[in-house]
């Protein structure tokens, strides 16, 4: 038996925002420790890793580890039944091939129960091993989101370079070229508004911009996000949700003359 | 040229010639090719042929004159005629050409009804055939002045008839017929002074030749010699062989004699040593020069009448010739035609025809030998998904062949005698298969019969379009009835003059589970032309309609007027009547024939007659053709439309309850020449009786020979939309004949095999087994297999031809982009211009364009790229399946594409080599029982929860491995059998072969399962 109750049911909706454009169907791994998901996007250029700790839930019960497959497009449709302030309970019987989602309003005057068929997805379980990075930049999520959105209207690829002073995003396209630099800045009152650069070695890498735009859809999950870069490694874009868990996106850097599919 | 045939060439020569006395023995032979040459200032027709004994003959026909006609101006006197002759001969273009004489003849123009009048025409006889073109140009253009009369911008008549064809028409000689030179009328050329390689050479006057109509013994085929050839070249890596650089390393030749089963020569010439091959003669040479010259000797001694092969016209033959030039031996090499003094000629040419489209090709003239390229022939006559020799053979012969990619041919050549033997076996097979195709598809019979029926030499059938065949018949008929055919000025490409085509009655979609009767008009268009006497010669110009009594003319629904048969019979109806009568006779002969050769001849003939009868209508409508007349073609379709509507009306009026029948009948569909009637009866017999009765009843109302026939009943009948239906066809009430389908996704090449397979199987289950539930189940299982990645990749491969260089395409198309991508990866194996690019659709980033998702199937397979099954479901299967099941299940048809069977999927993991994030991702071990990720460094391949089931999981894995291993073993054996050797590695990478994909896939699956199995600790 698996059962988990979340006061902020809304959180799942936000997570789905960031996921559903990247992955259409995926296995969720349920374990006594929490719920996690690791999936590659269909063009196998990016990988997403989601972790929600059991402690994050109001109630959490998982009798045995289990993988359940879901179609994320269908899941998003189901989540539309939930109000923004509703609590959400997930229930799955070990012997049944479906999952039940219960949405209750805060005032306890509305109760919705939706049952969704699960999928049987046969795929390898993939992950990116933990690494130490040459550069880790923390910055406000909204700022990152704005930068990639602005750049994507100019070019297709973005070159990210980190020096001790800050991080620079550059792109070029038919329109022209653009460079946006964010300097280290810790003067703000709230820590979440700070931009910090933690640098071992300066690093410069190039990526397909449209994936960054997709990653930025998770902005609402957290005020601050981080970008971790190393030569010869995929970039890690992380949105940490405090004690509850995190969502991490990995993206392979572009190599010249390769992966022409990402050019469009 | 004296040739030493040697031991290896013992079987080459033709049968020896018996004693021959021209004064006593007539010379009888089947003529196969007719051409001409100019000897001095005179043209000589050359007829090549073969006698009953198999001896080759070339007859030189003398004294046949070339000529054309113009209409004589009013009051043109003999004096004027002389002046015209003088004026033409004095014209600047006349250098070397002259008008021999001009005769006045009374003739009639075929163009429009001439009110039975003959008018004076001038027959301008010239010295050589080329002069026709010159003087025609003069008279059609600037003109000449004769006795003060200006002759310019005239219409010329019979002036675009090729000289050889002119000769055949005037002697009443059809194509490929038997001719006789009676004893005493001809002379033999002594052997020492032969101009040709033929065994017999005869000279004869054109009017001494006797033509034998193709009947009785003269319907048979002479023992022709057919040579099938294939060459191999040593290409450089990544390049298509170029005759300037790459040598010819092997030539295989197969010679068969028409009517005999076994080849008389199986020969392969190789460069460098080659191990012996059982059943074939291998000759090895140390230089390419010797190799080529030896092949020339083979041609000269074996003296084949027909040269066949696969793609010989565009590859093998031009390559040999150009190679000869590169080696600078062309002065010796290029003489393997039948004329000893004449080289093989080659030029670039273009063949355009409405029916076959435009093809660029090399026109090669080999005097006296017919070339029959099976690739071109099959492309013309059959619609197939792929035209590689491999898949064509698989389709028609049920035989596969090893497909050695041209990039490894050089490696085999550079190996040892054994590897070259391997190549030689492959080369021989490539020569053998075209021969088998010719036999199996009866090409010799069918082409000979087509030549006989339409009266053109055999070589015209392949190198010229449809229209020459009809044109030849019109010329013959016109000549016999004193008509002349004008040389119309080319109208050019006038697409704007489209006329209304055939009618299609609206299809009442549905699944009819009771017999549906089909009423067909037999040979609709020909019979309309006959019934209404439609012809050039019967068309009355609009302004002259009033001059005729109304009873003598008939105005068609399209508003054109033609005279009735009673007044004057048209040429076309005459031709058609003869064709159809001949077909009836051929069919009757076919029925009583017992000899398989006679049967083949008769079948070929009836087919040729049918095709010819049907192409007359098209000829009149071909605006770029020789003699287009839209009045005729639009009248034909107008009558056709009227007749379909009339039939519909009559059936519904007669067969209803008010006339005492069980039910009101319903016309559910009608197209061009057929009407489908649902009499709503349960019994097949009853439906047949009603159908017969209706056909007879309605036929009476149409003029003869239009006949509505009842031929068949469909039961059950699945009508999807117009031009799309399927049904079980019954011609007798006891038992269904077969399944008949139209417009169903089965032949379209941009469909993958999966669609064809699913649709065919569904139709079989629905119609033959009457098992709709089973069909639904089958579809669900197949979709589930697709989603679970259990299907063969070969089922998903789509192919498209690369018609030009990939860089020059303007639009981005899947196969073009893929070709570019493949060139970057490995130019050696990338498809080039003219190749078909095979691809599968793989998953790509969201919003990726379709052309970005195409991938080489073999690359996808080896790198384990996930297939975009949703694409196949949405773009390939959804439409055909919905169409198929909508009439049966109604709205429930959607269930098929969305039900619970779509909820189990398998996503393969791409290999690290395929790039992207896969270079960094690591696989986490998961439980083999329930797929839950395992704790790091877990020794057991199972999670704690699944541990109790360990034995069960292990045995099922073992079973899988065994299963796959034996499967792989079987496939491997199959490929070994196909390559003809059990001791060597399989090299074949045929992208057309389903076994190849299956073998690759099983190999990979096996690897994966073995990895899983290895995770269990050893005991």
Interface residues (C-beta under 8 A of the other chain):
Chain A: X21 X22 X25 X27 X29 X31 X38 X40 X41 X42 X43 X44 X45 X46 X47 X64 X65 X66 X67 X69 X71 X117 X118 X119 X120 X121 X122 X123 X124 X125 X126 X127 X128 X129 X210 X233 X234 X250 X251 X252 X255 X257 X258 X259 X260 X261 X262 X264
Chain B: X788 X789 X821 X824 X843 X844 X845 X846 X848 X849 X852 X866 X868 X900 X903 X904 X905 X906 X907 X908 X909 X910 X914 X915 X916 X917 X918 X919 X920 X921 X922 X923 X924 X925 X926 X930 X931 X932 X933 X943 X944 X945
